[in-house]
Amino acid sequence: MSTTSTTSTTVSSRGTATVDVTALLTAMVACDSTTPTGEEESTAALLADVLSAAGFAVETEQLAPGRVNLTARRRFGTGGPVLMLNSHLDVVPAGGGWTSPPFVPTLRDGKLYGRGTADAKGPLAAMACAAIEVARAADAGTGPVRGEIVFSAVSQEEGDSLGARHLVPLLAGEGRLPDAVIVGEPTGMRLLTAHKGSVRPIVEVVGRAAHAATPAQGVNAVTAAATVIALLERYADSLAAHGHPLLGAPTCTPVLIEGGEAPNAVPERCRITLDRRLLPGETQESVLAEVGAVLAEFNAGAADGGHGASASVVACAPSTGGPSETPDDHPFVALCRRALAAAGADDSLGGLTVNCDMTHFRAAGVPALVCGPGRLEVMHAVDEHIVVDELVDAVGLYRAVLTEALGTADGTGAQTGEGPVWS
């Protein structure tokens, strides 16, 4: 059956109004915020409504037609840490083959189906509801006594990370970077302290055009590209020797190929797009140098009178960014682990093999980790879904972290000084 697309509020056992996280997520998933064809404004408006009703100061900034960043702030007392909850508004294209329409959220067997349920509107909805519950508890005199919650929903993470690339320098320039960030992605609410990065070199192989009826007079760029790919596969195999305790080995995968000019011509050009996943410590520059060395080996074959083609990196396709890591012994990581353990949840650490907007906060020196409801295996998949019970539980776990970080009026929280306890 299809679920309703309206949000609702209930009263918790503490007597404070809460937002129905499933109803909020349902309404958000019904908004087509696909990168690049959809729009993010309607999703942001739903979040703005519920957050402003809970006393958050909400700002929506338009970055491009249909593309927005939403930032909501709520301060408690004076001083204390600033903790940001961050995730993205956009989703990847749905494609075909769905059991139910991807933008008609559907509840069956305890799961909510639809594009973005896990990546990453589920984390956004759970973060918003947790922030609202903490704020309402503060209003009732049982919540945080010091600090600030910043809720951040950013644009186009599934493309070029337009939103985070704009937000982080803006906050840095204003002297308003948060003291720590939790980035919402589907991790099963496990704390992930490291993630791979990506760079996508576009390799152009250049041959010599000729009529297809006289192929010996040309140099076939498509055939030459096959040799390039073989050399790149050997390079990819060599990466298996390098590993990270949470992330495994880096990878290099040909993902797109385009070549030829006409069906009756020996192709002069062929382009291969690579997806190279980076570990912490690797950079775009170091990876491009490695790929360049592979292409130099190919080009040397032409110099020796071999294939007669040449290859070079001519551009890089968009990606979210580089790898990042917060040390597993960082005090903020310890705080989050403590909060989850106290709530009876898994407090073990892991790594994210894909990349996300955490990289932009870490590049600015902000402690960050990735944590959210939903499962990695349904990201970008047909029939993407989230388990409703897990979504509801995530609200409580985010709330536990916020309470641990900001402190409580009865003195049970961890906040005791003017600044963040993880400084």
JOCORTA-V223645 format. One record per pair of residues at least 4 apart in sequence whose C-alpha atoms are under 7 Angstrom apart, sorted by the first residue. I is the first residue (numbers start at 1). GAP is how many residues later the second one is. D is the distance in Angstrom with one decimal. If there is no record, write none. Layout:
I:GAP:D
I:GAP:D
This chain:
1:105:5.8
1:106:5.9
1:107:6.7
2:102:6.9
2:103:6.2
2:104:4.3
2:105:6.1
3:23:6.9
3:102:6.4
3:103:5.7
3:104:6.2
5:18:6.6
5:21:5.6
5:22:4.3
6:17:6.0
6:18:6.9
6:21:5.8
7:13:6.4
7:16:4.7
7:17:4.9
7:20:7.0
8:11:5.9
8:12:5.5
8:15:6.6
9:8:6.3
9:9:5.3
9:10:4.4
9:11:5.6
10:7:5.6
10:8:5.3
10:9:6.4
10:10:6.8
11:4:5.7
11:5:5.6
11:6:4.6
11:7:6.0
12:4:5.6
12:5:6.3
12:6:6.6
16:120:5.8
16:121:6.5
17:119:6.9
18:114:6.9
18:115:5.9
19:110:5.9
20:4:6.2
21:4:6.1
21:104:6.1
21:105:6.2
21:108:6.3
21:371:6.7
22:4:6.0
23:4:6.3
24:4:6.3
24:101:6.4
25:4:6.1
25:96:6.6
25:97:6.2
25:100:5.6
26:4:6.4
26:79:5.9
28:15:5.3
28:93:6.9
29:74:6.1
29:76:6.3
29:85:6.4
29:86:6.5
29:87:6.1
29:88:6.4
30:73:4.9
30:74:5.7
30:75:6.2
31:11:6.4
31:12:6.1
31:72:6.8
32:6:5.4
32:7:6.5
32:71:6.5
33:5:4.4
33:6:4.6
33:7:4.9
33:56:6.9
33:57:4.9
33:58:5.9
34:4:4.4
34:5:6.8
34:56:5.6
34:57:4.7
34:58:5.4
34:59:5.6
35:55:6.1
35:56:6.1
35:57:5.8
35:58:6.8
35:121:6.3
35:123:6.5
35:124:6.5
39:27:4.5
39:28:6.2
40:4:6.3
40:26:5.8
40:27:5.5
40:28:6.3
40:49:6.1
40:50:6.4
41:4:6.1
41:25:6.0
41:26:6.7
41:27:6.3
42:4:6.5
43:4:6.7
43:46:6.9
44:4:6.0
44:26:6.4
45:4:6.2
46:4:6.7
47:4:6.1
48:4:5.8
48:10:6.3
49:4:6.2
50:4:6.6
51:4:6.7
51:5:5.5
51:81:6.6
52:4:4.8
52:5:6.2
52:6:6.2
54:78:5.9
54:81:6.8
54:82:6.9
55:19:6.9
56:16:5.6
56:17:5.2
56:18:4.9
57:15:5.3
57:16:5.2
57:17:6.5
58:13:5.8
58:14:4.2
58:15:6.6
59:11:5.8
59:12:5.3
59:13:6.3
60:8:6.6
60:9:5.7
60:10:4.4
60:11:6.5
61:7:5.4
61:8:5.2
61:9:6.4
62:5:6.0
62:6:4.4
62:7:6.6
63:4:5.5
63:5:5.4
67:88:6.0
68:86:6.8
68:87:5.6
69:84:5.9
69:85:4.6
69:86:5.6
69:94:6.0
70:82:5.8
70:83:5.1
70:84:6.4
71:79:6.9
71:80:5.7
71:81:4.6
71:82:6.5
72:78:5.7
72:79:5.0
72:80:6.5
73:76:5.8
73:77:4.6
73:78:6.4
74:74:5.7
74:75:5.4
74:76:6.7
75:72:5.9
75:73:4.2
75:74:6.5
76:68:6.3
76:69:5.7
76:70:4.9
76:71:5.3
76:72:5.9
77:68:5.6
77:69:4.7
77:70:6.6
78:68:5.8
78:69:6.7
79:67:6.1
79:68:5.9
79:339:5.0
79:340:6.4
80:66:5.0
80:67:4.0
80:337:6.8
80:338:4.8
80:339:4.5
80:340:5.8
81:66:4.7
81:67:6.3
81:98:6.1
81:325:6.8
81:338:5.3
81:339:4.3
82:65:5.7
82:66:4.7
82:67:6.0
82:96:5.1
82:97:5.2
82:98:7.0
83:65:6.3
83:66:5.2
83:67:6.1
83:95:5.8
83:96:5.9
83:97:5.2
83:98:5.9
84:65:5.9
84:66:4.5
84:67:5.7
84:68:6.9
84:94:6.1
84:96:6.3
84:97:4.7
84:98:6.3
85:42:6.5
85:65:6.2
85:66:4.9
85:67:6.0
85:96:5.9
85:97:5.1
85:98:6.2
86:65:6.1
86:66:4.6
86:67:5.8
86:95:6.9
86:96:6.1
86:97:4.8
86:98:6.0
87:33:6.8
87:37:6.0
87:65:6.5
87:66:5.2
87:67:6.3
87:96:5.6
87:97:4.9
88:32:6.3
88:65:5.1
88:66:4.6
88:67:5.9
88:69:6.0
89:32:6.8
89:64:5.9
89:65:5.8
89:66:5.7
90:65:6.3
90:66:5.5
90:67:6.8
90:68:6.7
91:24:7.0
91:25:5.7
91:28:6.9
91:67:6.5
92:66:6.3
92:288:6.4
94:8:6.4
94:21:6.3
97:285:6.6
98:4:6.7
98:284:5.7
98:285:5.5
99:284:6.5
102:12:4.5
102:13:5.2
103:11:5.7
103:12:6.3
104:10:6.6
105:7:6.6
105:8:5.5
105:9:4.9
106:6:5.6
106:7:5.1
106:8:6.8
107:4:5.6
107:5:4.5
107:6:6.3
108:4:6.6
110:277:6.1
110:278:5.8
111:274:6.2
111:275:5.5
111:276:4.4
111:277:5.4
112:5:7.0
112:273:5.3
112:274:5.4
112:275:6.5
112:276:6.4
113:4:6.6
113:270:6.2
113:271:5.8
113:272:4.2
113:273:6.7
114:269:6.5
114:270:5.7
114:271:6.0
115:269:5.8
116:4:5.5
116:5:5.3
117:4:5.5
117:5:5.0
117:267:6.7
117:268:5.4
117:269:5.8
118:4:5.0
118:68:5.7
118:255:6.9
118:256:4.8
118:257:6.9
118:261:6.7
118:266:6.9
118:267:6.1
118:268:5.6
119:66:6.2
119:67:6.2
119:260:5.9
120:4:6.4
120:64:6.8
120:65:5.7
120:66:6.8
121:4:6.0
122:4:6.2
122:251:6.5
122:269:6.8
123:4:6.0
123:61:5.1
123:62:6.2
123:63:7.0
123:249:5.1
123:250:5.7
124:4:6.1
124:60:6.7
125:4:6.2
126:4:6.1
126:265:6.6
126:268:6.1
126:269:4.9
127:4:6.1
127:268:6.5
127:271:6.5
128:4:6.2
129:4:6.1
129:266:6.3
130:4:6.2
130:265:4.9
130:266:6.7
130:268:5.9
130:269:4.9
131:4:6.2
131:268:6.9
132:4:6.1
133:4:6.1
134:4:6.2
134:9:6.1
134:265:6.5
135:4:6.3
136:4:6.3
137:4:6.3
137:5:5.2
137:6:4.6
138:4:5.4
138:5:3.8
138:6:5.6
141:268:6.8
142:266:6.5
142:267:5.6
143:265:4.9
143:266:5.9
144:259:6.4
144:262:5.4
144:263:5.0
144:264:4.4
144:265:6.2
145:261:7.0
145:262:6.1
145:263:5.6
145:264:5.6
146:260:5.9
146:261:6.7
147:259:5.6
154:9:4.7
154:10:6.2
155:6:6.7
155:7:5.9
155:8:4.2
156:4:6.4
156:5:5.2
156:6:5.5
156:7:6.2
157:4:4.0
157:5:6.7
157:6:7.0
157:163:6.5
157:200:6.9
159:159:6.7
159:160:6.6
159:161:6.8
160:158:5.4
160:159:5.4
160:160:5.3
161:4:6.0
161:159:5.4
161:196:7.0
162:4:6.2
163:4:6.0
164:4:5.9
164:193:6.4
164:196:6.7
165:195:6.8
166:4:6.3
167:4:6.2
168:4:6.1
168:192:6.8
168:193:6.6
169:4:6.0
170:4:6.3
171:4:6.1
171:5:4.9
171:6:5.1
172:4:5.9
172:5:5.4
179:187:6.3
179:241:7.0
180:186:5.7
180:187:4.9
180:188:5.7
181:186:6.4
181:187:4.6
181:188:6.7
182:186:5.7
182:187:5.3
182:188:5.7
182:189:6.6
183:175:6.2
183:186:6.1
183:187:4.6
183:188:6.2
184:186:5.8
184:187:5.3
184:188:4.8
185:185:6.3
185:186:5.9
185:187:5.0
186:185:6.9
186:186:4.8
186:187:5.0
186:188:4.3
186:189:5.0
186:190:5.6
187:184:5.6
187:185:5.3
187:186:6.0
187:187:6.1
187:188:5.6
187:189:6.1
188:184:6.1
188:185:4.8
188:186:5.2
188:187:5.5
189:182:5.1
189:183:4.6
189:184:5.1
189:205:6.8
190:156:6.5
190:157:6.8
190:158:6.9
190:159:6.8
190:181:5.8
191:156:6.9
191:157:6.8
191:158:5.2
191:159:6.2
191:178:6.7
191:179:6.0
191:180:5.2
192:157:5.6
192:158:4.5
192:159:4.8
192:160:6.3
192:177:5.7
192:178:5.0
192:179:6.4
193:132:5.7
193:133:5.4
193:135:6.7
193:156:6.7
193:157:6.4
193:158:5.9
193:176:4.8
193:177:6.4
194:130:5.7
194:131:4.1
194:132:6.4
194:157:4.9
194:158:6.2
195:52:6.9
195:128:5.7
195:129:5.7
195:130:6.5
195:156:5.5
195:157:4.4
195:158:5.7
195:159:6.4
195:160:5.7
196:81:6.1
196:82:5.2
196:83:5.1
196:84:6.9
196:127:4.5
196:128:6.8
196:156:6.5
196:157:5.3
196:158:5.7
196:159:5.2
197:80:5.5
197:81:4.7
197:82:6.5
197:124:5.7
197:125:3.9
197:126:3.7
197:157:7.0
197:158:5.1
198:77:6.8
198:78:5.5
198:79:4.5
198:80:5.7
198:121:6.2
198:123:6.0
198:124:5.7
198:157:6.9
199:76:6.3
199:77:5.4
199:78:6.7
199:85:6.2
199:120:6.3
200:73:6.4
200:74:5.1
200:75:4.7
200:76:6.0
200:116:5.2
200:117:5.2
200:119:7.0
201:72:5.9
201:73:5.4
201:112:6.2
201:114:6.1
201:115:4.4
201:116:6.5
202:69:6.6
202:70:5.7
202:71:4.4
202:72:6.4
202:111:5.5
202:112:5.9
202:113:5.3
202:114:5.4
202:115:6.8
203:68:5.5
203:69:5.1
203:70:6.2
203:108:6.6
203:109:5.5
203:110:4.4
203:111:6.1
204:65:6.8
204:66:5.8
204:67:4.4
204:68:6.5
204:107:5.5
204:108:5.6
204:109:6.2
204:110:6.4
205:16:5.8
205:20:6.1
205:64:5.6
205:65:5.2
205:66:6.1
205:104:6.8
205:105:5.6
205:106:4.3
205:107:6.8
206:15:5.6
206:62:5.7
206:63:4.7
206:64:6.7
206:103:5.5
206:104:5.3
206:105:6.2
207:12:4.7
207:13:5.6
207:14:4.7
207:61:4.7
207:62:6.1
207:101:6.9
207:102:4.6
207:103:6.8
208:10:4.9
208:11:4.6
208:12:6.7
208:60:4.8
209:9:5.3
209:10:6.6
209:56:6.8
209:57:5.2
209:58:5.7
209:59:4.6
210:4:6.8
210:5:6.4
210:7:6.0
210:8:4.8
210:55:5.8
210:56:5.1
211:4:6.5
211:53:6.3
211:54:4.7
211:55:5.8
212:52:5.0
212:53:4.5
212:54:5.0
215:51:6.2
218:48:6.4
219:89:6.4
219:90:6.6
220:4:6.3
220:46:5.6
220:47:5.4
220:48:6.3
221:4:6.0
221:46:5.5
221:47:5.4
221:48:5.2
221:49:5.6
221:88:6.8
222:4:6.6
222:37:6.3
222:45:6.5
222:48:5.7
224:4:6.5
224:83:6.9
224:85:6.6
225:4:6.1
225:45:6.7
226:4:6.3
227:4:6.4
228:4:6.2
228:70:6.6
229:4:6.1
230:4:6.5
231:4:6.4
231:63:6.7
232:4:6.1
232:62:6.8
233:4:6.2
234:4:6.4
235:4:6.8
236:15:6.1
236:16:5.2
239:10:6.5
239:11:6.0
239:12:6.6
240:9:5.4
242:7:5.5
243:5:4.8
243:6:4.2
244:4:4.8
244:5:6.3
246:104:5.6
246:105:4.8
247:104:5.3
247:105:6.6
247:106:5.9
250:27:5.3
250:28:5.5
250:29:6.0
251:25:5.6
251:26:5.2
252:22:6.7
252:23:5.7
252:24:4.3
252:25:6.4
253:21:5.5
253:22:5.1
253:23:6.4
254:18:6.7
254:19:5.9
254:20:4.4
254:21:6.3
255:18:5.8
255:19:5.6
255:20:6.4
256:16:5.7
256:17:5.0
257:14:5.6
257:15:4.5
257:16:6.4
258:12:5.6
258:13:5.2
258:14:6.7
259:8:6.8
259:10:5.8
259:11:3.9
259:12:6.0
260:7:4.3
260:8:6.5
260:9:6.0
260:10:6.4
261:4:6.9
261:6:6.0
278:4:5.8
278:44:6.9
278:45:6.0
279:44:5.7
280:43:5.1
280:44:5.6
280:45:6.6
282:4:6.4
283:4:6.2
283:39:6.8
284:4:6.1
285:4:6.2
286:4:6.4
287:4:6.3
288:4:5.9
289:4:6.3
290:4:6.6
291:4:6.4
292:4:6.1
293:4:6.4
294:4:6.6
295:4:6.1
295:16:6.0
295:17:6.4
296:4:6.1
297:4:6.8
299:4:6.5
299:11:5.3
299:12:6.5
300:4:6.3
301:4:6.7
301:5:5.2
301:6:6.6
302:4:4.8
302:5:5.3
302:6:4.6
302:7:6.1
320:35:6.6
320:36:6.2
320:37:6.8
321:38:6.6
322:37:6.2
323:32:6.9
323:36:6.1
324:35:5.1
324:38:6.4
326:41:6.2
326:42:6.3
326:43:6.9
328:5:6.3
329:4:6.7
329:5:6.7
330:4:6.4
331:4:6.1
331:91:4.6
332:4:6.3
332:90:5.0
333:4:6.2
334:4:6.1
335:4:6.3
336:4:6.3
336:65:5.8
337:4:6.0
337:10:4.9
338:4:6.1
339:4:6.4
339:61:5.7
339:62:5.3
339:65:6.2
340:4:6.4
340:5:5.1
340:6:6.6
340:7:5.7
340:57:6.4
341:4:5.3
341:5:6.4
341:6:5.6
343:54:6.9
358:4:6.3
358:10:6.4
358:11:6.9
359:4:6.1
360:4:6.6
361:4:6.5
361:5:5.3
361:7:6.9
362:4:5.1
362:5:6.3
362:6:6.5
373:17:6.3
373:18:5.7
373:21:5.9
374:12:5.3
378:6:5.2
378:7:6.8
379:5:6.6
387:4:6.4
388:4:6.3
389:4:6.1
390:4:6.1
391:4:6.9
393:4:6.5
394:4:6.1
395:4:6.1
396:4:6.1
397:4:6.4
398:4:6.3
399:4:6.1
400:4:6.1
401:4:6.1
402:4:6.0
403:4:5.4
403:5:6.5
403:10:6.3
404:9:5.0
404:10:5.3
405:9:6.2
405:10:6.1
406:9:5.5
407:4:7.0
407:5:7.0
407:6:3.9
407:7:5.4
407:8:4.5
408:4:6.0
408:5:5.1
415:6:6.2
